[in-house]
């Protein structure tokens, strides 16, 4: 492999490559609230028990709803949902109902949370642990159910072809995934 020449760029650069999600919660008046969140990852608690790790900054309504109800939906954003993601990001729950764009909502199958009908991959979650860091709250969420687009074939965690879901990847700008490069071990040189 060829060496790459690098330069110091300073600490204000942060290229955190992350999938984009729209978090679904319920307001105190029982209305639905959706907000884009890209600080989403996963960790393994034990065996095959995964927790979604979701960080939220500030005092947004979505964060307050999760703290109050301890449940949320995590809706994967595909490229066709970008207008909705931008809309939810530009409009805040404190300013009133977010109904400037049409979208359909149903309830989770296991957790009673609002779910975006157009999302191809949805986690239904309950908060298991909460960790505060400054103005950020990180939620460690137990995945109670995963809903997957029925037209996509998935047999196990390692068979997921992300290109089938056309996810939006965020790093300060929006990106999409161009192609499947292979499976684990395909590049192993012995």
C-alpha positions in Angstrom: 0.0 0.0 0.0 1.1 3.5 -0.8 1.8 6.0 1.9 -0.4 9.1 2.0 1.0 12.6 2.8 -1.1 14.4 5.4 -1.2 17.8 6.9 -2.4 19.0 10.3 -5.8 20.7 9.9 -6.6 21.7 13.5 -9.1 20.3 15.9 -12.2 22.2 14.5 -12.4 19.6 11.7 -14.6 16.7 12.6 -15.5 14.3 9.8 -17.9 12.0 11.7 -19.3 9.9 8.9 -22.8 8.8 10.1 -26.0 7.5 8.8 -28.9 10.0 8.9 -32.0 9.1 10.9 -35.3 10.9 11.8 -36.2 10.3 15.4 -39.9 9.9 16.2 -41.3 10.8 19.6 -44.6 11.8 21.2 -45.2 15.3 22.5 -47.1 15.8 25.8 -50.3 16.5 23.9 -49.9 13.1 22.2 -49.0 14.6 18.8 -46.1 13.2 16.8 -42.7 14.9 16.7 -39.9 14.1 14.3 -36.4 15.5 14.2 -33.2 14.6 12.2 -30.4 13.2 14.3 -27.1 12.0 12.8 -25.2 11.1 16.0 -26.4 7.5 16.0 -24.3 4.4 16.5 -24.5 1.0 18.1 -22.7 -0.9 20.8 -22.9 -4.4 22.0 -24.0 -4.9 25.6 -23.6 -8.7 25.7 -23.8 -11.6 23.3 -26.0 -10.4 20.4 -27.8 -7.7 22.4 -27.1 -4.4 20.6 -28.0 -1.0 21.9 -28.4 2.0 19.7 -26.4 4.9 21.0 -28.0 8.3 20.2 -26.6 11.7 21.2 -28.7 14.8 21.3 -27.4 18.3 22.0 -29.3 21.2 23.5 -32.9 21.5 24.6 -34.8 20.3 21.6 -38.3 18.9 22.0 -37.2 15.5 20.7 -34.6 15.2 23.5 -37.2 16.3 26.1 -39.7 13.8 24.8 -37.2 10.9 25.0 -36.2 12.0 28.6 -39.9 12.0 29.5 -41.2 8.9 27.8 -38.1 6.8 27.5 -39.1 5.6 24.1 -38.5 6.6 20.4 -38.5 5.4 16.8 -35.3 5.7 14.8 -36.2 6.0 11.1 -33.4 5.5 8.5 -33.3 8.4 6.0 -33.1 7.2 2.4 -32.3 9.7 -0.4 -36.0 10.2 -1.3 -36.6 11.4 2.3 -34.1 14.2 2.2 -36.7 16.9 1.7 -38.5 15.6 4.8 -35.3 15.5 6.8 -34.4 19.1 5.9 -38.0 20.2 6.6 -37.9 18.6 10.1 -34.5 20.1 10.8 -35.6 23.6 9.8 -38.9 23.5 11.8 -39.0 23.2 15.5 -41.8 21.6 17.6 -41.9 24.6 19.9 -43.1 26.6 16.8 -46.1 24.4 16.2 -47.1 21.3 14.3 -44.7 20.2 11.6 -47.2 19.8 8.8 -45.8 21.8 5.9 -44.9 18.7 3.9 -47.1 15.6 3.6 -46.0 12.4 5.3 -47.7 9.3 6.7 -47.3 8.1 10.3 -48.2 4.8 12.0 -47.4 3.4 15.4 -44.7 1.0 16.2 -45.5 -2.7 16.2 -43.9 -3.4 19.6 -43.2 0.1 21.2 -46.0 2.7 21.1 -44.1 5.4 19.2 -44.7 7.3 16.0 -43.0 5.7 12.9 -42.6 7.3 9.5 -44.3 5.0 6.9 -41.8 6.0 4.2 -38.7 4.8 6.1 -37.3 1.5 4.8 -35.6 0.6 8.1 -37.1 1.5 11.5 -35.9 0.7 15.0 -38.4 0.8 17.8 -36.5 1.5 21.0 -36.7 2.0 24.8 -34.0 3.9 26.7 -32.0 1.7 28.9 -29.2 4.1 30.1 -28.7 7.9 29.8 -25.4 9.7 30.1 -25.0 13.5 30.3 -21.9 15.3 28.9 -22.2 19.1 29.0 -25.3 20.0 27.0 -25.4 16.6 25.3 -27.4 13.6 26.4 -26.5 10.2 25.1 -29.2 7.6 25.2 -28.3 3.9 25.1 -31.5 2.4 23.7 -32.6 -1.2 23.7 -33.9 -2.3 20.3 -37.3 -3.8 20.8 -38.2 -4.3 17.2 -36.7 -3.7 13.7 -39.0 -3.0 10.8 -37.5 -3.6 7.3 -38.9 -2.8 3.9 -40.5 -6.1 2.9 -39.1 -5.8 -0.7 -35.5 -6.1 0.6 -34.1 -9.6 1.3 -32.2 -9.8 4.6 -31.3 -13.1 6.2 -28.9 -11.9 9.0 -26.9 -8.9 10.2 -24.1 -9.6 7.7 -26.4 -10.0 4.7 -27.6 -6.4 4.7 -26.7 -4.6 1.4 -27.0 -1.0 2.3 -27.4 0.1 -1.3 -30.9 -1.6 -1.2 -31.9 1.0 1.4 -30.3 4.0 -0.4 -29.3 5.6 3.0 -28.2 9.1 3.4 -24.8 9.4 5.0 -24.0 12.7 6.8 -20.6 14.3 7.4 -21.6 18.0 7.5 -22.9 17.4 3.9 -25.3 14.7 2.6 -23.8 11.7 0.7 -25.2 8.5 -0.7 -23.6 5.0 -1.0 -22.5 4.3 -4.5 -21.8 0.5 -4.6 -21.4 -2.7 -2.6 -17.7 -3.4 -2.3 -17.9 -7.0 -1.0 -18.1 -9.1 2.1 -15.9 -9.5 5.2 -12.9 -11.5 4.1 -13.1 -10.6 0.4 -9.9 -8.6 0.6 -8.0 -10.9 2.9 -4.5 -11.4 1.6 -2.7 -14.5 2.8 
